[in-house]
């Protein structure tokens, strides 16, 4: 709810993750609707990403 105030740059890369992907997908849609252009939903397990680096 505070994204517009905290991160006003609409080109900022935003990565969203939740357990099932449903809330993350909904959130990404809402962020795109208000003007963010670089929004990504992470659909794999976070451990797969964190352990890769």
C-alpha distance matrix in Angstrom:
0.0 3.8 5.7 7.7 8.8 9.6 11.0 12.4 15.1 14.8 17.7 16.2 17.0 14.1 15.5 13.8 15.9 16.3 19.6 20.5 18.4 17.2 13.6 13.6 15.3 13.0 9.9 12.3 13.4 10.2 9.7 13.4 13.3 11.3 13.9 13.5 17.0 17.4 15.3 17.2 17.2 19.6 21.8 24.4 24.6 23.1 26.6 28.0 25.9 26.3 30.0 30.7 30.4
3.8 0.0 3.8 5.6 5.5 6.0 8.2 9.8 12.9 13.5 16.3 14.6 16.0 13.6 15.5 14.7 17.2 18.1 21.6 22.8 20.7 20.1 16.4 15.8 17.7 15.9 12.4 14.1 15.6 12.6 11.0 14.6 14.9 12.2 14.0 13.3 16.8 17.1 15.6 17.9 18.5 20.6 23.3 25.6 25.7 23.7 27.0 28.5 26.0 26.0 29.8 30.4 29.7
5.7 3.8 0.0 3.8 5.5 5.1 5.4 7.2 9.7 10.0 12.6 10.9 12.3 10.2 12.6 12.4 15.5 17.1 20.8 21.9 19.3 19.0 15.7 14.3 15.8 14.6 10.9 11.6 13.5 10.9 8.4 11.7 12.7 10.1 11.2 9.8 13.2 13.4 12.2 14.7 15.9 18.2 21.2 23.6 24.0 22.0 25.4 26.5 23.8 24.1 27.9 28.1 27.3
7.7 5.6 3.8 0.0 3.8 5.8 5.5 5.1 8.3 8.7 12.0 11.3 13.6 12.3 15.3 15.5 18.8 20.5 24.3 25.0 22.2 21.7 18.5 17.1 18.1 16.6 13.2 13.5 14.5 11.6 9.1 11.7 12.0 8.7 9.5 9.3 12.9 14.0 13.6 16.7 18.4 21.0 24.0 26.6 27.4 25.4 28.9 29.7 26.9 27.3 31.1 31.0 30.1
8.8 5.5 5.5 3.8 0.0 3.8 5.8 5.9 9.7 11.3 14.3 13.2 15.7 14.5 17.5 17.7 20.8 22.4 26.1 27.3 24.8 24.4 21.0 19.7 21.2 19.7 16.2 16.8 18.1 15.1 12.7 15.5 15.8 12.4 13.2 12.7 16.2 16.9 16.6 19.6 21.1 23.4 26.5 28.8 29.2 26.9 30.1 31.3 28.3 28.3 32.1 32.3 31.0
9.6 6.0 5.1 5.8 3.8 0.0 3.8 6.3 9.1 11.3 13.5 11.4 13.6 12.4 15.2 15.8 18.7 20.6 24.3 25.9 23.5 23.6 20.3 18.6 20.5 19.6 15.9 16.3 18.4 15.9 13.1 16.0 17.1 14.1 14.4 12.9 16.0 15.9 15.5 18.0 19.6 21.3 24.7 26.6 26.7 24.1 27.1 28.4 25.3 25.0 28.8 29.0 27.6
11.0 8.2 5.4 5.5 5.8 3.8 0.0 3.8 5.6 7.8 9.7 7.7 10.3 9.8 13.1 14.3 17.7 20.1 23.9 25.2 22.4 22.8 19.8 17.6 19.1 18.6 14.9 14.5 16.6 14.6 11.3 13.5 15.2 12.4 11.8 9.8 12.5 12.4 12.6 15.4 17.5 19.5 22.9 25.0 25.5 23.1 26.2 26.9 23.7 23.8 27.5 27.3 25.9
12.4 9.8 7.2 5.1 5.9 6.3 3.8 0.0 3.8 6.1 8.9 8.4 11.7 11.9 15.5 16.9 20.5 22.9 26.7 27.6 24.6 24.6 21.8 19.6 20.5 19.7 16.3 15.5 16.9 14.8 11.5 13.0 14.2 10.9 9.9 9.0 11.7 12.6 13.5 16.9 19.4 21.8 25.2 27.5 28.4 26.2 29.4 29.9 26.6 27.1 30.7 30.2 28.8
15.1 12.9 9.7 8.3 9.7 9.1 5.6 3.8 0.0 3.8 5.4 5.6 9.3 10.5 14.3 16.5 20.2 23.1 26.8 27.6 24.4 24.8 22.4 19.8 20.3 20.2 17.0 15.3 16.9 15.6 11.9 12.5 14.4 11.8 9.6 7.8 9.5 10.1 11.9 15.3 18.3 20.6 24.1 26.3 27.5 25.4 28.5 28.5 25.1 25.8 29.3 28.3 26.9
14.8 13.5 10.0 8.7 11.3 11.3 7.8 6.1 3.8 0.0 3.8 5.6 8.5 9.6 13.2 15.2 19.0 21.8 25.5 25.8 22.3 22.6 20.5 17.8 17.8 17.7 14.8 12.7 13.8 12.8 9.2 9.1 11.1 9.0 6.2 4.3 5.9 7.5 9.4 13.1 16.2 18.9 22.2 24.8 26.4 24.7 28.0 27.7 24.6 25.8 29.2 28.1 27.1
17.7 16.3 12.6 12.0 14.3 13.5 9.7 8.9 5.4 3.8 0.0 3.8 6.4 8.8 12.3 15.0 18.7 22.0 25.6 25.9 22.4 23.2 21.5 18.4 18.3 19.0 16.3 13.6 15.1 15.0 11.4 10.7 13.5 12.1 9.0 6.3 5.5 5.7 8.8 12.0 15.5 17.9 21.2 23.5 25.3 23.5 26.6 26.0 22.7 24.0 27.2 25.7 24.7
16.2 14.6 10.9 11.3 13.2 11.4 7.7 8.4 5.6 5.6 3.8 0.0 3.8 6.2 9.8 12.7 16.3 19.7 23.3 24.1 20.8 22.0 20.0 16.8 17.4 18.3 15.3 13.0 15.3 15.1 11.4 11.7 14.8 13.4 10.9 7.6 7.7 6.2 8.1 10.8 14.1 15.9 19.6 21.4 22.8 20.7 23.7 23.4 19.9 20.9 24.2 23.0 21.8
17.0 16.0 12.3 13.6 15.7 13.6 10.3 11.7 9.3 8.5 6.4 3.8 0.0 3.8 6.6 10.0 13.4 17.0 20.4 21.2 18.0 19.6 18.1 14.5 15.2 16.8 14.0 11.5 14.3 14.9 11.4 11.7 15.3 14.7 12.5 8.8 8.1 4.9 6.0 7.7 10.9 12.4 16.1 17.8 19.3 17.3 20.3 19.7 16.4 17.6 20.9 19.6 18.7
14.1 13.6 10.2 12.3 14.5 12.4 9.8 11.9 10.5 9.6 8.8 6.2 3.8 0.0 3.8 6.5 10.1 13.5 17.1 18.0 14.9 16.3 14.5 11.1 12.3 13.7 10.7 8.7 12.0 12.4 9.3 10.5 13.9 13.5 12.3 8.6 9.0 6.3 4.8 6.1 8.5 10.2 13.8 15.8 17.0 15.1 18.5 18.4 15.3 16.5 20.0 19.3 18.8
15.5 15.5 12.6 15.3 17.5 15.2 13.1 15.5 14.3 13.2 12.3 9.8 6.6 3.8 0.0 3.8 6.8 10.5 13.8 14.8 11.9 14.0 12.6 9.0 10.6 12.8 10.4 8.6 12.3 13.4 11.1 12.3 15.7 16.0 15.2 11.6 11.7 8.6 6.1 4.8 5.8 6.6 10.3 12.1 13.2 11.5 14.9 14.8 12.0 13.5 17.0 16.5 16.5
13.8 14.7 12.4 15.5 17.7 15.8 14.3 16.9 16.5 15.2 15.0 12.7 10.0 6.5 3.8 0.0 3.8 7.0 10.6 11.6 8.8 10.7 9.0 5.5 8.0 10.0 7.8 7.2 10.9 11.9 10.5 12.4 15.2 15.8 15.9 12.9 13.6 11.1 7.7 6.2 4.9 5.9 8.9 11.1 12.0 10.7 14.5 14.9 12.8 14.3 17.7 17.8 18.4
15.9 17.2 15.5 18.8 20.8 18.7 17.7 20.5 20.2 19.0 18.7 16.3 13.4 10.1 6.8 3.8 0.0 3.8 7.0 8.5 6.6 9.2 8.2 5.4 8.5 10.9 9.6 9.7 13.1 14.3 13.7 15.5 18.1 19.0 19.4 16.5 17.1 14.6 11.1 8.8 6.0 5.1 6.9 8.6 8.8 8.0 11.8 12.6 11.3 12.8 16.0 16.6 17.7
16.3 18.1 17.1 20.5 22.4 20.6 20.1 22.9 23.1 21.8 22.0 19.7 17.0 13.5 10.5 7.0 3.8 0.0 3.8 5.7 5.3 7.4 6.4 5.6 8.8 10.6 10.1 11.4 14.2 15.2 15.4 17.5 19.5 20.6 21.6 19.1 20.0 17.9 14.2 12.0 8.8 8.0 8.2 9.7 9.2 9.2 12.6 14.0 13.6 14.8 17.6 18.8 20.3
19.6 21.6 20.8 24.3 26.1 24.3 23.9 26.7 26.8 25.5 25.6 23.3 20.4 17.1 13.8 10.6 7.0 3.8 0.0 3.8 5.9 8.1 8.4 8.6 11.2 13.0 13.3 14.6 17.0 18.3 18.9 20.8 22.7 24.0 25.1 22.7 23.4 21.2 17.6 15.0 11.5 10.0 8.7 9.3 8.2 9.3 12.0 13.5 14.1 15.3 17.5 19.0 21.0
20.5 22.8 21.9 25.0 27.3 25.9 25.2 27.6 27.6 25.8 25.9 24.1 21.2 18.0 14.8 11.6 8.5 5.7 3.8 0.0 3.8 5.5 7.5 8.2 9.5 11.4 12.8 13.9 15.6 17.4 18.5 19.9 21.6 23.4 24.6 22.5 23.0 21.1 17.4 14.8 11.0 10.2 8.0 9.5 9.7 11.7 14.4 15.1 16.0 17.8 19.8 20.8 23.1
18.4 20.7 19.3 22.2 24.8 23.5 22.4 24.6 24.4 22.3 22.4 20.8 18.0 14.9 11.9 8.8 6.6 5.3 5.9 3.8 0.0 3.8 5.7 5.1 5.9 8.6 9.8 10.3 12.2 14.2 15.2 16.3 18.2 20.1 21.1 18.9 19.3 17.5 13.8 11.3 7.5 7.6 6.1 8.9 10.2 11.7 15.0 15.2 15.2 17.5 19.9 20.3 22.3
17.2 20.1 19.0 21.7 24.4 23.6 22.8 24.6 24.8 22.6 23.2 22.0 19.6 16.3 14.0 10.7 9.2 7.4 8.1 5.5 3.8 0.0 3.8 5.5 5.2 6.3 8.6 10.0 10.8 12.5 14.4 15.6 16.7 18.9 20.4 18.9 19.6 18.5 14.8 13.1 9.7 10.9 9.7 12.7 13.9 15.3 18.6 19.0 19.0 21.1 23.6 24.1 26.0
13.6 16.4 15.7 18.5 21.0 20.3 19.8 21.8 22.4 20.5 21.5 20.0 18.1 14.5 12.6 9.0 8.2 6.4 8.4 7.5 5.7 3.8 0.0 3.8 5.4 5.1 6.0 8.5 9.9 10.5 12.2 14.2 15.2 16.7 18.5 17.0 18.4 17.5 13.7 12.6 9.7 11.3 11.2 14.1 14.8 15.3 18.8 19.7 19.1 20.8 23.7 24.4 25.8
13.6 15.8 14.3 17.1 19.7 18.6 17.6 19.6 19.8 17.8 18.4 16.8 14.5 11.1 9.0 5.5 5.4 5.6 8.6 8.2 5.1 5.5 3.8 0.0 3.8 5.5 5.0 6.1 8.6 9.9 10.4 12.2 14.1 15.5 16.6 14.5 15.5 14.1 10.3 8.9 6.1 8.0 8.8 11.9 13.0 13.1 16.9 17.3 16.3 18.1 21.2 21.5 22.8
15.3 17.7 15.8 18.1 21.2 20.5 19.1 20.5 20.3 17.8 18.3 17.4 15.2 12.3 10.6 8.0 8.5 8.8 11.2 9.5 5.9 5.2 5.4 3.8 0.0 3.8 5.4 5.1 6.2 8.7 9.9 10.6 12.3 14.6 15.5 13.9 14.4 13.5 9.9 8.7 6.2 9.0 9.3 12.9 14.9 15.6 19.3 19.1 18.2 20.6 23.4 23.2 24.7
13.0 15.9 14.6 16.6 19.7 19.6 18.6 19.7 20.2 17.7 19.0 18.3 16.8 13.7 12.8 10.0 10.9 10.6 13.0 11.4 8.6 6.3 5.1 5.5 3.8 0.0 3.8 5.5 5.2 6.3 8.8 10.0 10.6 12.7 14.6 13.7 15.1 15.0 11.5 11.4 9.6 12.5 12.9 16.4 18.0 18.5 22.2 22.4 21.4 23.5 26.5 26.6 27.8
9.9 12.4 10.9 13.2 16.2 15.9 14.9 16.3 17.0 14.8 16.3 15.3 14.0 10.7 10.4 7.8 9.6 10.1 13.3 12.8 9.8 8.6 6.0 5.0 5.4 3.8 0.0 3.8 5.4 5.1 6.2 8.6 9.7 10.9 12.6 11.3 13.2 12.9 9.4 10.0 8.9 11.9 13.3 16.6 17.9 17.6 21.4 21.9 20.3 22.0 25.3 25.4 26.2
12.3 14.1 11.6 13.5 16.8 16.3 14.5 15.5 15.3 12.7 13.6 13.0 11.5 8.7 8.6 7.2 9.7 11.4 14.6 13.9 10.3 10.0 8.5 6.1 5.1 5.5 3.8 0.0 3.8 5.4 5.1 6.1 8.5 10.1 10.7 8.9 10.0 9.5 6.1 6.9 6.8 10.4 12.2 15.7 17.6 17.3 21.1 20.9 19.1 21.2 24.4 24.0 24.7
13.4 15.6 13.5 14.5 18.1 18.4 16.6 16.9 16.9 13.8 15.1 15.3 14.3 12.0 12.3 10.9 13.1 14.2 17.0 15.6 12.2 10.8 9.9 8.6 6.2 5.2 5.4 3.8 0.0 3.8 5.5 5.2 6.1 8.9 10.1 9.5 10.6 11.3 8.6 9.8 9.7 13.4 14.6 18.3 20.5 20.6 24.4 24.1 22.5 24.7 27.9 27.3 28.2
10.2 12.6 10.9 11.6 15.1 15.9 14.6 14.8 15.6 12.8 15.0 15.1 14.9 12.4 13.4 11.9 14.3 15.2 18.3 17.4 14.2 12.5 10.5 9.9 8.7 6.3 5.1 5.4 3.8 0.0 3.8 5.4 4.9 6.4 8.8 9.0 11.3 12.5 10.0 12.0 12.2 15.7 17.3 20.8 22.5 22.2 26.0 26.2 24.4 26.2 29.5 29.2 29.8
9.7 11.0 8.4 9.1 12.7 13.1 11.3 11.5 11.9 9.2 11.4 11.4 11.4 9.3 11.1 10.5 13.7 15.4 18.9 18.5 15.2 14.4 12.2 10.4 9.9 8.8 6.2 5.1 5.5 3.8 0.0 3.8 5.4 5.3 6.5 5.5 8.3 9.4 7.4 10.2 11.3 14.8 17.1 20.4 22.0 21.2 25.0 25.1 22.8 24.4 27.9 27.4 27.6
13.4 14.6 11.7 11.7 15.5 16.0 13.5 13.0 12.5 9.1 10.7 11.7 11.7 10.5 12.3 12.4 15.5 17.5 20.8 19.9 16.3 15.6 14.2 12.2 10.6 10.0 8.6 6.1 5.2 5.4 3.8 0.0 3.8 5.4 5.1 4.8 6.1 8.1 7.0 10.0 11.7 15.4 17.5 20.9 23.1 22.7 26.4 25.9 23.7 25.7 29.0 28.1 28.3
13.3 14.9 12.7 12.0 15.8 17.1 15.2 14.2 14.4 11.1 13.5 14.8 15.3 13.9 15.7 15.2 18.1 19.5 22.7 21.6 18.2 16.7 15.2 14.1 12.3 10.6 9.7 8.5 6.1 4.9 5.4 3.8 0.0 3.8 5.5 7.3 9.2 11.8 10.8 13.6 14.8 18.5 20.3 23.9 26.0 25.7 29.4 29.2 27.1 29.1 32.4 31.6 32.0
11.3 12.2 10.1 8.7 12.4 14.1 12.4 10.9 11.8 9.0 12.1 13.4 14.7 13.5 16.0 15.8 19.0 20.6 24.0 23.4 20.1 18.9 16.7 15.5 14.6 12.7 10.9 10.1 8.9 6.4 5.3 5.4 3.8 0.0 3.8 6.3 9.3 12.0 11.5 14.8 16.4 20.0 22.2 25.6 27.3 26.5 30.2 30.2 27.8 29.4 32.9 32.3 32.2
13.9 14.0 11.2 9.5 13.2 14.4 11.8 9.9 9.6 6.2 9.0 10.9 12.5 12.3 15.2 15.9 19.4 21.6 25.1 24.6 21.1 20.4 18.5 16.6 15.5 14.6 12.6 10.7 10.1 8.8 6.5 5.1 5.5 3.8 0.0 3.8 6.2 9.4 10.1 13.7 16.1 19.6 22.1 25.3 27.3 26.3 30.0 29.6 27.0 28.7 32.1 31.0 30.8
13.5 13.3 9.8 9.3 12.7 12.9 9.8 9.0 7.8 4.3 6.3 7.6 8.8 8.6 11.6 12.9 16.5 19.1 22.7 22.5 18.9 18.9 17.0 14.5 13.9 13.7 11.3 8.9 9.5 9.0 5.5 4.8 7.3 6.3 3.8 0.0 3.8 6.1 6.7 10.5 13.2 16.4 19.3 22.3 24.2 23.0 26.5 26.2 23.4 25.0 28.4 27.3 27.0
17.0 16.8 13.2 12.9 16.2 16.0 12.5 11.7 9.5 5.9 5.5 7.7 8.1 9.0 11.7 13.6 17.1 20.0 23.4 23.0 19.3 19.6 18.4 15.5 14.4 15.1 13.2 10.0 10.6 11.3 8.3 6.1 9.2 9.3 6.2 3.8 0.0 3.8 6.1 9.5 12.8 15.9 18.6 21.5 23.8 22.8 26.2 25.3 22.5 24.5 27.7 26.1 25.9
17.4 17.1 13.4 14.0 16.9 15.9 12.4 12.6 10.1 7.5 5.7 6.2 4.9 6.3 8.6 11.1 14.6 17.9 21.2 21.1 17.5 18.5 17.5 14.1 13.5 15.0 12.9 9.5 11.3 12.5 9.4 8.1 11.8 12.0 9.4 6.1 3.8 0.0 3.8 6.7 10.3 12.9 16.0 18.5 20.7 19.5 22.8 21.8 18.9 20.9 23.9 22.4 22.1
15.3 15.6 12.2 13.6 16.6 15.5 12.6 13.5 11.9 9.4 8.8 8.1 6.0 4.8 6.1 7.7 11.1 14.2 17.6 17.4 13.8 14.8 13.7 10.3 9.9 11.5 9.4 6.1 8.6 10.0 7.4 7.0 10.8 11.5 10.1 6.7 6.1 3.8 0.0 3.8 7.0 10.0 12.9 15.7 17.8 16.9 20.4 19.7 17.1 19.2 22.4 21.2 21.4
17.2 17.9 14.7 16.7 19.6 18.0 15.4 16.9 15.3 13.1 12.0 10.8 7.7 6.1 4.8 6.2 8.8 12.0 15.0 14.8 11.3 13.1 12.6 8.9 8.7 11.4 10.0 6.9 9.8 12.0 10.2 10.0 13.6 14.8 13.7 10.5 9.5 6.7 3.8 0.0 3.8 6.4 9.3 12.0 14.4 13.8 17.2 16.2 13.9 16.4 19.4 18.2 18.8
17.2 18.5 15.9 18.4 21.1 19.6 17.5 19.4 18.3 16.2 15.5 14.1 10.9 8.5 5.8 4.9 6.0 8.8 11.5 11.0 7.5 9.7 9.7 6.1 6.2 9.6 8.9 6.8 9.7 12.2 11.3 11.7 14.8 16.4 16.1 13.2 12.8 10.3 7.0 3.8 0.0 3.8 6.1 9.3 11.6 11.6 15.2 14.5 12.9 15.5 18.3 17.7 18.9
19.6 20.6 18.2 21.0 23.4 21.3 19.5 21.8 20.6 18.9 17.9 15.9 12.4 10.2 6.6 5.9 5.1 8.0 10.0 10.2 7.6 10.9 11.3 8.0 9.0 12.5 11.9 10.4 13.4 15.7 14.8 15.4 18.5 20.0 19.6 16.4 15.9 12.9 10.0 6.4 3.8 0.0 3.8 5.9 8.0 8.1 11.5 10.7 9.3 12.1 14.7 14.2 15.8
21.8 23.3 21.2 24.0 26.5 24.7 22.9 25.2 24.1 22.2 21.2 19.6 16.1 13.8 10.3 8.9 6.9 8.2 8.7 8.0 6.1 9.7 11.2 8.8 9.3 12.9 13.3 12.2 14.6 17.3 17.1 17.5 20.3 22.2 22.1 19.3 18.6 16.0 12.9 9.3 6.1 3.8 0.0 3.8 6.8 8.6 11.6 10.5 10.4 13.5 15.4 15.1 17.5
24.4 25.6 23.6 26.6 28.8 26.6 25.0 27.5 26.3 24.8 23.5 21.4 17.8 15.8 12.1 11.1 8.6 9.7 9.3 9.5 8.9 12.7 14.1 11.9 12.9 16.4 16.6 15.7 18.3 20.8 20.4 20.9 23.9 25.6 25.3 22.3 21.5 18.5 15.7 12.0 9.3 5.9 3.8 0.0 3.8 6.3 8.5 7.0 7.8 10.9 12.3 12.2 14.9
24.6 25.7 24.0 27.4 29.2 26.7 25.5 28.4 27.5 26.4 25.3 22.8 19.3 17.0 13.2 12.0 8.8 9.2 8.2 9.7 10.2 13.9 14.8 13.0 14.9 18.0 17.9 17.6 20.5 22.5 22.0 23.1 26.0 27.3 27.3 24.2 23.8 20.7 17.8 14.4 11.6 8.0 6.8 3.8 0.0 3.8 5.4 5.4 7.1 9.1 10.3 11.4 14.1
23.1 23.7 22.0 25.4 26.9 24.1 23.1 26.2 25.4 24.7 23.5 20.7 17.3 15.1 11.5 10.7 8.0 9.2 9.3 11.7 11.7 15.3 15.3 13.1 15.6 18.5 17.6 17.3 20.6 22.2 21.2 22.7 25.7 26.5 26.3 23.0 22.8 19.5 16.9 13.8 11.6 8.1 8.6 6.3 3.8 0.0 3.8 5.3 5.2 6.1 8.4 9.9 11.7
26.6 27.0 25.4 28.9 30.1 27.1 26.2 29.4 28.5 28.0 26.6 23.7 20.3 18.5 14.9 14.5 11.8 12.6 12.0 14.4 15.0 18.6 18.8 16.9 19.3 22.2 21.4 21.1 24.4 26.0 25.0 26.4 29.4 30.2 30.0 26.5 26.2 22.8 20.4 17.2 15.2 11.5 11.6 8.5 5.4 3.8 0.0 3.8 5.4 5.1 5.8 8.2 10.4
28.0 28.5 26.5 29.7 31.3 28.4 26.9 29.9 28.5 27.7 26.0 23.4 19.7 18.4 14.8 14.9 12.6 14.0 13.5 15.1 15.2 19.0 19.7 17.3 19.1 22.4 21.9 20.9 24.1 26.2 25.1 25.9 29.2 30.2 29.6 26.2 25.3 21.8 19.7 16.2 14.5 10.7 10.5 7.0 5.4 5.3 3.8 0.0 3.8 5.8 5.6 6.2 9.4
25.9 26.0 23.8 26.9 28.3 25.3 23.7 26.6 25.1 24.6 22.7 19.9 16.4 15.3 12.0 12.8 11.3 13.6 14.1 16.0 15.2 19.0 19.1 16.3 18.2 21.4 20.3 19.1 22.5 24.4 22.8 23.7 27.1 27.8 27.0 23.4 22.5 18.9 17.1 13.9 12.9 9.3 10.4 7.8 7.1 5.2 5.4 3.8 0.0 3.8 5.6 5.3 7.2
26.3 26.0 24.1 27.3 28.3 25.0 23.8 27.1 25.8 25.8 24.0 20.9 17.6 16.5 13.5 14.3 12.8 14.8 15.3 17.8 17.5 21.1 20.8 18.1 20.6 23.5 22.0 21.2 24.7 26.2 24.4 25.7 29.1 29.4 28.7 25.0 24.5 20.9 19.2 16.4 15.5 12.1 13.5 10.9 9.1 6.1 5.1 5.8 3.8 0.0 3.8 5.5 6.0
30.0 29.8 27.9 31.1 32.1 28.8 27.5 30.7 29.3 29.2 27.2 24.2 20.9 20.0 17.0 17.7 16.0 17.6 17.5 19.8 19.9 23.6 23.7 21.2 23.4 26.5 25.3 24.4 27.9 29.5 27.9 29.0 32.4 32.9 32.1 28.4 27.7 23.9 22.4 19.4 18.3 14.7 15.4 12.3 10.3 8.4 5.8 5.6 5.6 3.8 0.0 3.8 5.5
30.7 30.4 28.1 31.0 32.3 29.0 27.3 30.2 28.3 28.1 25.7 23.0 19.6 19.3 16.5 17.8 16.6 18.8 19.0 20.8 20.3 24.1 24.4 21.5 23.2 26.6 25.4 24.0 27.3 29.2 27.4 28.1 31.6 32.3 31.0 27.3 26.1 22.4 21.2 18.2 17.7 14.2 15.1 12.2 11.4 9.9 8.2 6.2 5.3 5.5 3.8 0.0 3.8
30.4 29.7 27.3 30.1 31.0 27.6 25.9 28.8 26.9 27.1 24.7 21.8 18.7 18.8 16.5 18.4 17.7 20.3 21.0 23.1 22.3 26.0 25.8 22.8 24.7 27.8 26.2 24.7 28.2 29.8 27.6 28.3 32.0 32.2 30.8 27.0 25.9 22.1 21.4 18.8 18.9 15.8 17.5 14.9 14.1 11.7 10.4 9.4 7.2 6.0 5.5 3.8 0.0
